[in-house]
């Protein structure tokens, strides 16, 4: 993804790539790489890329997004049938498309704040108004016969789901290493078709896969293979289940484009902490978390297209709620009195014209009402974070125990009520202080601190550190992604260098033998699993250790990857992509379910 380029709608990229000749399609990835190194000039709503000394590609982006293929122009002799237009669109970040006609309208469209949604979920308003009743309809209990036949997917939606499945299967077949701009454009086209068919969840999942692929192929330091695996699992699972779904399951698989804000009266909120937002899709900013007297969480967000600079500086911008002049950094330590509040189902505060907000007194973490957040048993918090509530924040008290080295970097080691806990950085970008702060905190061994972390599901206790009490100044908190600790902030008499701990590797069930193959397929495609190896021994070990189902799944995955029949002339027949996709999807869901169970057990659940 090239910095400085405007966002381009998925349908535009798909249209430009589809118009290329087969010869130019083979050269598209090289064209994207070449444009990534060319100078970019921003001239208001028009962005120019210098292809060479005399040729430019122009992208007209009123409102910050390119929404039509005609808005991408090239001055070369082969235009408009040249490679440069498609390469520019493929190198640009992906824009959010407008909802299709008939889609659910609303306002909650900003990106989520982390790998998982961290917010509170409100009950359906119709169901709440009706009291007890049918949980699927939100109304009183009515016999199924009276409701008539259950709703099923339309023919257009089934066709769109199949297109998503085919395009995502092609990506899985090739893996991240082989999924260049052409395969990405095919998935974007399928996602656009799904959006027009009223399937916003499938469309968003397709965009997530393409975003992860671009991060992987562009060596983005924030890229994690687990993110690509999760995105592929989501899009393939949605496309697989949707044609046969009905009723409430179908509604969940369809999803909604935007979540409407609802009135929530007057709120008295207390600041908890702020965290930077920096996404692979090109959004940046900050989110400040607050809580009311009952412990319900609310967010004040400032997220817009941008990079690390915007994320690092967002804490000092004023929050956009009412007339208050508080910055995000100030709000995280103060309070807010809001009247006429509007709140999305994810707990995000609206900033409408009728909303009024004034500064109010805050509260310390160890004082009411915030103290109650840390009173919830850790096992209950983990179970909630793994549920469908979307609330994945943990409020825990730990004793720091140094640093432990891992392949991906150092982690902060802590003791949480007898449970060894590994705290990792929420962001790896050098412009943000996460990594430096973790390194300094590892020198404060023995310090007992309250922290806020985001659960990172794993077979051992693991979380991303977001905020912490100050190691020496009582009543002061540190936003790990925005505030920078100094050596002078460490307890007296303790060295300022990190203290490495030779902690044993967390004990893992042998399900990692299956998980490794799932990850290898997402990275290297079918080919990475087709080579001979210790696959039989791995399956036997899984069965011997009581994971017979995992062993069967692994054997089927390996067989599907290696299956290549020959015709009567000895030529290889085309592989069956559906069998390989089904086998991989079964393995991905199995390992995810086992990992969740192991995660609960690791935290003492």
Order of alpha helices (4+ residues) and beta strands (2+ residues): beta-alpha-alpha-alpha-beta-beta-beta-beta-beta-alpha-beta-alpha-alpha-alpha-alpha-alpha-alpha-alpha-beta-beta-beta-alpha-alpha-beta-beta-alpha-beta-beta-beta-alpha-beta-beta-beta-alpha-alpha-alpha-alpha-alpha
